[in-house]
Amino acid sequence: MESDDRTFLSGFVKTADKIVNIIAFILFMLLMLYALHGIWYTHSLKAGSFLPDELAKYRPDGERPTLEELVEMNPDVRGWITIDDTHIDYPVVQGKDNTEYLNKDVMGEFSLAGAIYLSAENSRDFSDPFNMLYGHHVEGGAMFTDVLEFKDASFFKTHKEGTLWYPDGVPDRADRLEVFAIVEESADNMRIFGNPTQVTPEGLPGYVEYIRGLSTHDRDISIDTDDRIIALSTCEDAVSFKRVILFAKLRPMTKAEIKAAMDREKEGALSARQNGEHTGLIGMPMCVLGIMAILLLPILIYLIWRMHKRRKEKRERR
């Protein structure tokens, strides 16, 4: 009887050991696959978020004063926006709705980083009193991530302007952005994230005062009923419902200002250039996790092999 109990207990322990080893191996493989997926995800995100060379050549400057070639490639292109001395330097598109360009780039290809896009409700020529732009928050500083930098008081104080180039007639038309507020607000605030055309010319000054009341920082810029404003909205982080929105006045530029701006753009002085200049490590924790998983896999296999070898030696000694 006692011998039978020992045999049963020994068999139970062996079976339990095998099950534990199998579960551990499966969990480790799942971890490695998850980490490898993370590496692919962050690589894809980075590859699609910073301005590529083939798109950068369409940026308005002294040698290429219009966006017509880019419009011919994608009729959804509405302009090109830059915020001085930031990584915000992208073409602007407008889809049939506000989801079309969430994961589609300017050329219409799949991209996790999506594109910078104008609200589908807005007029295509930015003639509405309130114009809303959306862009992803991408680790490393791409797309609209630099909007979050404006939460810092010193950054807000020193970064005051940008430029919105239009495809229809530059150098006859372009707007200077005059930053006046940065707001941190929930995405369910319909006064900001509802239909932007609900803001009328008569209601614009009051709306601006409402924005100032919500703002983390603001700047005293006069905005009247015949003016227009623009907002750049992005997520606070990947899981939060919170949004960070940069507000600016759109001021039509004179031909002399446009020429000077194009010259500066050509020299690369208007914005921080993406290609080869950004040093942020996108998705670093996930990449490290994947590398660790790959390095630990042979160690895990070796430990399992050693464990089985020792058990076999013990059984042989018995």
N, C-alpha and C positions, 0 to 999 in steps of 0.2 A: 504493500500500500504506500509506504513511504517512498519507495523507488518510483512508483507511478507518479506521485506528487512532484518529485524532483524532475522527472522527465517532462511532465506537463509544464512546470514552472520554467524549465530551461527552454522549452519550445516557445512558450509565451514571450519570454525575454528576447529571444532571437527574432521572433516575428515583430515585436514592438520596435526593436532596434532597426530592422529593415524599413518599417513604416516611417519611423522618425527620419532616417537617412533620405528616404524618397521624398518626404515632405520638405525637408531642408533643401534638397537639391532643386525641387520644383520652385520653391520660393526664391531661391537664389537665381534661377534662370528667369523667372518673372521679373525680378529686380533688374537683371541685366538687360532684358528686353525693354523694360520701361526706361532705363537709362539711355539705351541706344536710341529709342524713340525720341527721348528728350534732346539728344545730340542732333538728330535729324531735324527736329522741330526748330531748335534755336538756330541751326545753320540755315534752314529755309527762311526763317524770320529775318535773320541778318542779311541774307542774300537779296531779299526783296524789299528791304526797308530803306537802305541808303541809296542815294541817287546814283544809278549806273551810268557809265560813260555814254552808252548809246542814247540815253535820255538827256543827259546833261548838255549835249551838243545843241539841243533845241532851246536852251535857256536864253531869254532875251538879253542881248548885249549890243555893243557898238557894231559888231559885224553881222548880227542876226537880229534885226529890230522887230520881227513879228513872230507869232506862234503859229502862223498859217500852216507850215509843214506838219506840225504836230496835230493840228486840227484835222488835216487831211487824213492822217493815220487813225485818229479817233475823234469823231465829231462831238463827243461828250466833253472835250477839253473846253474849259471856260476861262482859263487864265493861268498865271504863275505867281505864287506868293513867296516872298522872302521876309524874314524878320532879321534885321541887322545883327550880325555877330552871334548868330545861333545856327543850329543845324536845320532850321526850318527854311527850306529852299526847294520847293516842289511845284509841279504843275497841279492845277485844280481841275477836277472833273465834276460832272453832275449826272447821276443816274436817274432811271425812271422812278426809283424809290430810294429810301435811305439805307437799303441793305445791299444794293447791287455791287457797290465798290468796297464792301467790308473786307472781302477776301479776293479782290480782283485788282490788278495793277492798272496803270494808265494805258497800257497796251492791250488790255483786255485778257491778260493771262492770269491764271490762278496765283495768288500770293497771300501768304498768311498776314503780311503787313498791310495789305489792301492799298488804298490810295487816299489822298486828301480830296474830299469831295464836298461840294456845295449842297445844301439842303435841297431836296427835290421840289419843295414848295417855293423856293426863291426864284426870282427872275434870273435868267441865264446871264444877264449883263450887269448884275450886282446893282441894279437901280432901286431896289427896295430900301426902305429906311433901315431895316435890320436884316443882315445877311449872316447865315450860320454856316461855318465850316466844321467838318468832323475829320479826325485823324487818330490813328491808334497810338497808344503808349507802348513803345517798344524799348525793352531793356537795352541800354547802350547809347541812347540819345537820338535815335532816328525818328522820322515822322513828326508827330506833335509832342514827343516826350519833353522837349525843351520848354513847353508851356509850363510845366511844373516848376521850372527854375524861377519863374516870376513870383512864386510864393515867397522867395527870399527878398527881403526889403532892399538890400544893396543891389541885387540883380535887377529888380524892378526899376530902381532909381536910374541905373545906367543903360538900360535897354529900352529905348523910347519909341523906336520907329521901325518901319518895314516898307515894302513896296508890293503892290498888286498890279501885275502886268496883264493887259488884255490882248486877245488875239485879233481883235477887229480894229486895226488902225494904229497900233503903236508904230511910230512915236507920237501919234495924235492923241492917244489916250492912255493914261496910267494913273493910279491913285497912290498917294503916300499914306501909310498907316501911322496914326498917332496913338500910341497905347495909352489908355486912360484907366483901366481897372483889371484886376485879376480876382476871380471869384471861385470859391470852393463850394459846390452845391450838389444836392442829390439829383440824380437823373430823372426823378419824378416831378421836378419843378417845371410845370407846364408853361409858366410865364417865360422861361428860358428855352425849354426843349419842345414846346408846342410848335404850332405853325408860326414861323417867324414873320409871315406877312400880316399877322394880326396887329403888329406894331405899325401904326399909321404915322404919317408925317407930323400931324398935330399931337400925337401921343408920344413922340420920340423923346422930347426933353424929360417928361415925367418918367418914362421907362429908364432913361439913363440915370435919373436920381434913384430909382429902385435898385438898379445894378450897383450904384455907389454904396447904397445901404447894405448890400450883401458882401461887398468887396473886402478882401484881405488887405489890399493896398489899392489906392487910387491916385489919379493925377488930375489936377484942375485944368480941364480942357473944355472950352465952350462948345456946346452942341445945340443947334437950333432946329427948327422944324424943316428946314430945307437941306439938312445934312444927312449923311448916311453913316451907319456903323457896321462893323463886322466882328464876329466872335469866332475864336478858335477853340474848339472843345475836344478834350481827351479824357480818358479814364485816369483816376487816381492810381489804380493798380489793377492787376488781372482779376481780382475777385470782388473788389469793392463796387458798390452802386454809386459811389461818389464821383463827381466830375470836376475837372479844373478847367475854367474857361477864361481865355484872355480876350479882353474887349479893346477895340481900337476904332478911332474915327477914320473914315475914308475921305481924304482930301484930294481933289483933282490936282494933278501936277501940271505945271506949265511946260511948254516945249523945252525951255532952257533947263528946267529941273530934270526932265526926262533924259535929255542928252547927257547931263552931268551924272545922273544915276546909271545910265548905260555904260558910261566910261568907267565908273567905279565898279560896276558889275563885271566888266571885262577884266579888270585888274584883280578881281576876287576880293574886293574890300567890303562888299555889302554883307556877306554872310560867311560863316565858317564852312568851308568846303568839305564834303563828305569823303571824297575819294582819297584814301591814304592818310587822312588827317585824324580820324577818330580812333581813340585808343581804348575805348570802353570794351570790357569783356562781356559780350552778350551771353546770357545763360550759363555763366561760369559754374554755379553749383551743380547744374544738371550735367555739364560736360565732365566735371570732376567725378561725379557719381558714376557715369558711364565708364570712365577710365579705370576707376577703382574696381568696378564690377568685372571688367575684362581682365585686370591683373589678378584679382582674387579667384577667378574661376579655376585656373590650374592648381592653385593652392588648395581649394576646396576638394578637387578631384584627388589630389595627392593625400589629403587627410582621410578621405573616405577609403582610399585604397589601403593606407596604413592601418586604419581601424579594422578592416576586414582581414588583413594579413595577421594582425595580432590575435584576433579571435580564432583564426584558423590554427595558429601556432599553439594557442591554449588548448584547443580541442585535441590536437595531435598529442600534446603532453599528457592529457588525461588517458 
